[in-house]
């Protein structure tokens, strides 16, 4: 096992680290600042970025720091459901038995918002999978909630196609209500190198396990997408363990890439 081989106390490139142990950079700081504004003043937020870029990590940090007395957050990720099914899921997650008919479902959600401790925030992850009717329902839900106190807020989190969907004419009113936008981009080359060092150090390892040239090569191969960095860096550690090598150089990196790529 590579943990023993490199004397690590945890998996350095796991996506399941505690919120307090997650990598943080300028992208995350900017995202957290925008999400904090959403809670304070906004109504509808939008976070987009390619798969694996760190949207879930941003959400984890945001929710970890969110005072429960200030905001009650509800996380929904089964966004491929039809619009009525999505509303029923929200009602069920709020601890209510869904009623029949969309109008009654709207009423249940809004009634629950008035009873929430602080603001009720509905987070829809994988929001690029929402169909057009579901997005319309969310717009109507926010429109209905204008006079509700405490207010109801919605955060849409999804991949890049979500931006194109929201630019469609039928969703113009919903797009106009977006008060907070954050596009999470991939890491720069320098950030990738520091990211690898951080993850190894967090796991009790030596950042010098990877040659500097290998860290750069990992960035170039993955485009700076953290999930891909995690996968490729782990492949390098496994390859080094199999060969009983304690330092990952360019030659070993090329071998790991050969196994990492799909045929």
HUFENFEN-V259031 format. One record per run of one state. SS is the DSSP state (2 for helix, 1 for strand, 0 for the rest). FROM is the first residue (numbers start at 1). LEN is the number of residues. If there is no record, write none. Layout:
# HUFENFEN-V259031
SS/FROM/LEN, SS/FROM/LEN
This chain:
# HUFENFEN-V259031
0/1/1, 2/2/4, 0/6/13, 2/19/3, 0/22/4, 2/26/15, 0/41/3, 1/44/5, 0/49/6, 2/55/11, 0/66/5, 1/71/6, 0/77/6, 2/83/11, 0/94/8, 2/102/14, 0/116/3, 1/119/6, 0/125/2, 2/127/3, 0/130/2, 2/132/13, 0/145/7, 1/152/7, 0/159/2, 2/161/6, 0/167/2, 2/169/8, 0/177/1, 1/178/6, 0/184/5, 2/189/14, 0/203/4, 2/207/3, 1/210/1, 0/211/1, 2/212/11, 0/223/3, 2/226/17, 0/243/5, 1/248/1, 0/249/1, 2/250/11, 0/261/3
